[in-house]
Every structure is written in C-alpha cells, then in structure tokens.
Amino acid sequence: MRSVFVGRFQPVHNGHLFTIHQILDRDEDLVIAIGSAQYSHTPDNPFSGGERIMMLKRALIDENFPLERIDIVPVPDIHIHPLWVAHLRSLVPYFQKGYTHNPLVRRLFRDAGVEVGEASLLDRTRYSGTHIRRLIRENGPWQELVPPGVAALIQKYRWDERMREIGDVTLKR
C-alpha cells in the first residue's frame, strides 16, 4: 500500500519524523506531499518548496529511512477545497491512504473517499512549526526540535537570519 503524508514542513521537525516512522512501520510506502509549495519568504511560510525538499532529504538520509520507499513531491495550493484531492492526485504518485494532522485536509480526504490514516503526534506543543518558527525568530532554543541535519542546513544557508528579517510582518499580496 502507498500512503500520502501531507504537510507544509515549515520547517521539517522531529514530529514529522515521528509520523513518517509510524507510517513506514505499517509497511506502507510513502509519498510526502509538501503543501503550499509555491509560498516562501513569509512569516508562516519562510522556506521555499525546494528548501523543504532539501531539509526532508537530509533528515531522511541521516535517519536511515528507506529512501526506495519514499517519494517527495511539492504541491502548490489551488484554494478550491472541493477540487484539492483531485489536484493532489494529479501531482503525486498513486496512493490509497492519506495522513495529515490538519483537520481540513482530513475532511477533504474523507469527502473524496480517501481512507484517512491515524498517526500519533509527538508533543504537539513543542513539535509544531508555528512554535519552532517563533523560537527561530526570537533566537530561542529551536535546534533540539529539528533533526541535526535540518538545523545545519538552516544555519548554513542563513535561513534563520531570513526568518528574523521577515519577522511577523504580513506582506501585501
């Protein structure tokens, strides 16, 4: 069976790896769909789709995940909820089951007849992209919440500096 795990991965953190472990431990191959892939350089979406692919690949390699069982696909938003699952299916390899921690995406999967898998969360108060982005912007202790390779990429490419420069400013569209 192949499943899809949908998330924004802003940034990739240990909670994401916890979910990926659970799915793979069920003998399900996995498509990781990077949602909102067209967005970057904003407070809620500071990393580009390509940067998130880099982070995921580094974390998966460092953790010795079976890469032959995993695909990573960036998926841009279409902002038309009833069509979203069809849009996802048009961009990623075939899947039978969907995983997400987003209630709206779970609902969209169910409405489209996709089986929704359940995965436990790893301490959601600590392992949350919102929390980690805030810590990065405030120079707090964020490194322990992400895989070491992800922290290294964020620092190597100075993405943390970008996040502090962007801050909490809402950009005009």
C-alpha positions in Angstrom: 0.0 0.0 0.0 1.2 3.5 -0.7 0.1 6.4 1.5 0.5 10.1 1.3 1.6 12.4 4.2 0.6 16.0 3.6 2.3 18.8 5.5 3.9 22.2 4.9 7.1 21.2 6.7 7.9 24.8 7.7 10.5 23.6 8.9 10.9 19.9 9.0 11.0 18.9 12.6 11.2 15.8 14.8 7.4 15.5 15.0 7.3 15.0 11.2 9.9 12.2 11.5 7.8 10.6 14.3 4.8 10.4 11.9 6.9 9.1 9.0 8.3 6.3 11.2 4.8 5.3 12.2 3.6 5.1 8.5 6.7 3.2 7.3 6.4 0.8 10.3 3.0 -0.2 9.0 4.7 -1.4 5.8 3.2 1.4 3.8 5.2 3.1 1.1 5.1 6.8 1.3 4.6 10.0 -0.7 5.5 13.1 1.2 3.5 16.0 -0.2 4.9 19.4 0.6 1.9 21.6 0.7 1.7 25.3 -0.1 4.9 24.7 -2.1 4.6 27.9 -4.0 5.0 30.1 -0.9 8.2 31.3 0.7 9.7 34.3 2.4 6.7 35.0 4.6 6.4 34.6 8.4 4.2 31.4 8.1 6.0 30.0 5.1 9.6 31.1 5.3 11.1 28.2 3.4 10.7 27.6 -0.4 9.4 24.2 -1.7 12.9 23.4 -2.8 14.4 24.3 0.6 11.8 22.0 2.3 12.8 19.2 -0.1 16.4 19.7 0.9 15.5 19.5 4.6 13.4 16.4 4.2 16.0 14.6 2.2 18.8 15.4 4.7 16.6 14.2 7.6 15.6 11.0 5.9 19.1 10.2 4.9 20.5 11.0 8.3 17.8 8.8 10.0 18.5 5.9 7.6 14.9 5.9 6.3 14.4 3.5 3.3 14.5 6.1 0.5 13.4 3.5 -2.1 10.0 3.5 -0.3 9.6 7.3 -0.2 8.8 10.0 -2.8 8.8 13.7 -2.0 6.6 16.0 -4.2 6.0 19.7 -3.8 2.3 20.5 -4.2 1.1 24.1 -4.7 -2.2 25.3 -3.3 -5.2 25.8 -5.5 -7.5 27.4 -2.9 -10.6 25.4 -4.2 -11.3 22.9 -1.4 -13.7 20.6 -3.3 -11.0 20.1 -6.0 -8.0 19.8 -3.8 -7.7 16.0 -3.6 -8.1 15.7 -7.4 -5.3 18.3 -7.7 -3.1 16.4 -5.2 -3.8 13.1 -7.2 -2.7 14.8 -10.4 0.7 15.7 -9.0 1.8 12.8 -6.8 2.2 9.0 -7.4 -0.9 6.9 -6.8 -1.9 6.5 -3.1 -4.7 4.7 -1.3 -4.5 6.3 2.2 -3.9 9.9 3.4 -2.2 11.1 6.6 -2.2 14.6 7.9 -2.5 16.5 11.2 -4.6 19.2 9.6 -8.4 18.8 10.3 -9.4 20.4 7.0 -7.2 18.1 4.9 -8.6 15.1 6.8 -12.1 16.3 5.9 -11.1 16.8 2.3 -9.7 13.3 2.1 -12.9 11.8 3.6 -15.1 13.8 1.3 -13.2 12.4 -1.7 -13.4 8.8 -0.5 -9.8 8.5 0.6 -9.1 6.4 3.7 -7.6 8.5 6.4 -4.8 7.0 8.5 -4.2 7.9 12.1 -0.8 8.7 13.5 0.1 9.8 17.0 1.6 13.3 17.5 4.9 13.9 19.3 4.3 16.5 22.0 2.4 19.0 19.7 3.1 21.9 22.0 6.9 21.6 21.3 6.9 20.0 17.9 4.9 22.5 16.0 6.1 24.5 13.0 4.5 27.7 14.5 6.3 27.2 17.8 9.7 26.4 16.1 9.4 29.4 13.7 8.7 31.7 16.7 11.8 30.2 18.5 14.0 30.8 15.5 12.8 34.4 15.1 13.4 35.1 18.8 16.8 33.3 18.9 15.3 30.7 21.3 16.4 27.0 21.7 15.0 25.6 18.4 17.8 23.3 17.3 16.8 20.4 19.5 13.4 20.3 18.0 14.6 19.6 14.4 16.8 16.9 13.1 20.5 17.9 13.3 20.9 17.9 9.6 18.0 20.3 9.2 19.4 22.6 11.8 22.7 22.6 10.0 21.0 23.5 6.7 19.1 26.3 8.3 22.3 27.8 9.7 24.5 27.0 6.7 22.2 28.9 4.3 21.3 31.5 6.9 17.6 30.8 6.6 17.3 31.6 10.3 18.6 35.1 9.5 16.0 35.5 6.8 13.3 34.5 9.2 14.3 37.1 11.7 14.4 39.8 8.9 11.0 38.8 7.7 9.7 38.7 11.3 6.0 38.8 11.9 5.3 41.3 9.1 2.4 40.5 6.9 3.3 41.1 3.3 0.9 42.7 0.8 -0.3 40.3 -1.9 
